[in-house]
Amino acid sequence: ISHLRRRGVHATFHYQPLHSSPFFAARYAGEELVQAARFADCLTRLPIIGHMSDQEVDAVIVAVKEFYDVRS
């Protein structure tokens, strides 16, 4: 998310596990949910919406590709 923001792309986290949400946290029995925590740490919502120009969509694609190029 910080990589995308540095390139002018507004992305947000996408997933909050139910057991850590304010609604359900008090009802949670405490079992470790490793996969839920992993998904919460790595899923990102990209700003791909219908009224974006082709140039804006291309900018998102380039920023995502740059992230993976830097990490390789």
Secondary structure, 3 states (H helix, E strand, C coil): CHHHHHCCCCCEECCCCHHHCCCCHHHCCCCCCHHHHHHHHHCEECCCCCCCCHHHHHHHHHHHHHHHHHHC
